[in-house]
Amino acid sequence: MINLDIASSGMQAYAQHIEVLSNNIANSQTIGYKEQRIEFQDLMYDHVKRVGLISSDVGTTIPTGMQVGHGVNSGNIYRINTQGELQETANDTDMAIRGRGLFRIEMPDGEFAYTRAGAFNVNQNGEIVTSSGYIVSPGIIVPDQTISLEINESGQVFAKLPNQEDPQLLGQFQLYRFINEKGLESIGDNLLKQSPSSGEAVAAFPGTEGMGTIKQKWLEFSNVNIVTQITSLIRAQRAYEFCSTFIQAASEMMRTANQVKG
């Protein structure tokens, strides 16, 4: 029965691995998406013969012992926060971050979320917002008569207005970082939320204090490598099938053993 449990743990772990890989592949074109990776852990062991036991009266010890494992478990699923591919767009409010940092988003409930997805727009009030209408901090308002926007690498936003030779400075975006960005909680809509594991948000202007810079009219796409994901998916599917085959073989062995006893 233990053998069936071991193979069953493998099927459960690899089924979750397949889900993670499928999610990566599905989001391979999602703006700002970061590849997720699953981490496996072996389960408890039965110590049939413990390592280091004394094996004779003269003090010799067992060098390796005998430990029988109980299978595998999926431990953690975490993000790989490497830079995604940058693609040029024609939208004045599109922004990509080159290097470290996250945009801060003001949620309807007053909380803050964070994102690498810089596909922003302007709403009816002139505010720069996400595709869901959430305000991008610090809440820069674009004048109604603006001809064009210019956002420099430092996050300063300038508006070209009629009958004005020099662009008008509207404000400046800040970027945010966490001591443990893998500890941020995913809440959907390309948004991440602070958690006890992530630590507190640290703010700085783009290009300062280790922060990345902003590239206007560009977007950062997913960092998922499709070829690598498909290769890993094939391996995970095969491992799942091997565990299933083992369960079938073990069931046959148990049936045969019961027939012999009968």
RADA-V593439 format. One record per backbone hydrogen bond with DSSP energy under -1.0 kcal/mol. CO is the residue of the C=O (numbers start at 0). NH is the residue of the N-H. If there is no record, write none. Layout:
CO | NH
CO | NH
This chain:
0 | 4
1 | 5
2 | 6
3 | 7
4 | 8
5 | 9
6 | 10
7 | 11
8 | 12
9 | 13
10 | 14
11 | 15
12 | 16
13 | 17
14 | 18
15 | 19
16 | 20
17 | 21
18 | 22
19 | 23
20 | 24
21 | 25
22 | 26
24 | 27
26 | 29
29 | 32
32 | 222
34 | 79
36 | 77
38 | 74
40 | 72
43 | 69
45 | 47
45 | 67
48 | 65
49 | 52
52 | 61
55 | 58
59 | 54
61 | 51
65 | 47
65 | 48
67 | 45
70 | 42
72 | 40
75 | 38
77 | 36
79 | 81
84 | 220
86 | 218
90 | 93
93 | 216
95 | 214
97 | 212
99 | 211
101 | 175
102 | 114
103 | 136
104 | 112
106 | 109
110 | 106
112 | 104
113 | 191
114 | 102
117 | 94
117 | 119
120 | 128
122 | 125
125 | 141
126 | 122
127 | 135
128 | 120
129 | 132
133 | 129
134 | 105
135 | 138
139 | 127
142 | 145
147 | 159
149 | 157
151 | 154
152 | 213
154 | 172
155 | 151
156 | 169
157 | 149
158 | 167
159 | 146
160 | 163
167 | 158
170 | 156
174 | 203
175 | 101
176 | 201
179 | 182
180 | 183
184 | 192
187 | 190
190 | 186
191 | 113
192 | 184
194 | 198
197 | 179
201 | 176
203 | 174
204 | 207
207 | 210
211 | 206
212 | 97
214 | 95
216 | 88
218 | 86
219 | 31
224 | 228
225 | 229
226 | 230
227 | 231
228 | 232
229 | 233
230 | 234
231 | 235
232 | 236
233 | 237
234 | 238
235 | 239
236 | 240
237 | 241
238 | 242
239 | 243
240 | 244
241 | 245
242 | 246
243 | 247
244 | 248
245 | 249
246 | 250
247 | 251
248 | 252
249 | 253
250 | 254
251 | 255
252 | 256
253 | 257
254 | 258
255 | 259
256 | 260
257 | 261
